[in-house]
């Protein structure tokens, strides 16, 4: 669920008067006195973090920045790149943006792109608010970028709500940007400017930027899938039977033979994969993606689980074989599912077997999730069981005796 920006200005309050009250509030709280108004919970949480870190209220906290080469690398690797540049052009064409600074930072708080009028950029320079600067809370105190990253939520701050006094002449409004493909936090889009120029529409503008960026990332994703499908067409024409073409995250560019959803578990080299309707598969690498087909050798993957003091799993799939160390907990889960057979085990039954009661459902599910990330689709869900086509043998020690 996406949360909209909550305005820093209470309805009906005069902006200049309220900004002055916030400065007085800051002075009182930091000085240990009773403030004229209480900080918002968001601000109070952030200030508590700042005091624990020992940041200086008066400013002068050491600024951190990355090199120009590092800025270029981060820009190139960022999924936000084309979307950020597009929104920068839209922002620059807005005549009302003469008092605004538009900033896009990555998930580490590093400022990657910055746009705005020369006058407001010069004012930002005095705060170290430049491209390459790290604007996390740990570096510059309570600010919309760092606090939005810490809270993983939209943030608007005005004047004295900033921890550093040097930032009291500013407002800042930030929205986290997430990867619509994976849900990962990619960074923050921020609009800042002189405190007394804050307008209620700023939050909507930042939210529009976030939506545009995430929509652009999704469009680029769809275009990538189409290019992947087209590049795989010659191979698919020579392939009989069910087949999938997916990207590195498991998003489906093409499916034939069996209908699947929009996404399967992310493939990995030399790792079995269980796909509903396909059974056990061993993915084959393509340029920029994967070909996923049912394993043809009787659709069997043979596992040998060694449950000695250092558990390991030997995997045989056709002509390929590999060995992985596993944790004792994961070895225990595999052995339990082996004994359960095709009927498998519910989360409650697995919790009972692992922890002695049914009150550890979350922990049991988390262990299976980690096991699946480590070993691919060897374990199926609903109920938990060894995937179709998987055969497991349990041995004890180096002598290989069952």
VENLINFEN-V232740 format. One record per helix or strand. SS is the DSSP state (~ for helix, > for strand). FROM is the first residue (numbers start at 0). TO is the last residue. If there is no record, write none. Layout:
ss=SS from=FROM to=TO
ss=SS from=FROM to=TO
This chain:
ss=~ from=14 to=29
ss=~ from=40 to=52
ss=> from=64 to=64
ss=~ from=67 to=76
ss=~ from=80 to=91
ss=~ from=94 to=98
ss=> from=99 to=105
ss=> from=109 to=115
ss=~ from=117 to=124
ss=> from=132 to=133
ss=~ from=136 to=139
ss=~ from=143 to=150
ss=> from=154 to=157
ss=~ from=158 to=160
ss=~ from=164 to=166
ss=> from=169 to=177
ss=> from=184 to=193
ss=~ from=194 to=196
ss=~ from=200 to=236
ss=> from=242 to=245
ss=> from=250 to=255
ss=> from=262 to=262
ss=> from=271 to=274
ss=> from=278 to=281
ss=> from=283 to=285
ss=> from=288 to=291
ss=> from=293 to=293
ss=> from=300 to=305
ss=> from=311 to=316
ss=> from=319 to=324
ss=~ from=327 to=342
ss=> from=344 to=344
ss=~ from=346 to=354
ss=~ from=360 to=374
ss=> from=378 to=379
ss=> from=383 to=385
ss=> from=389 to=395
ss=> from=400 to=400
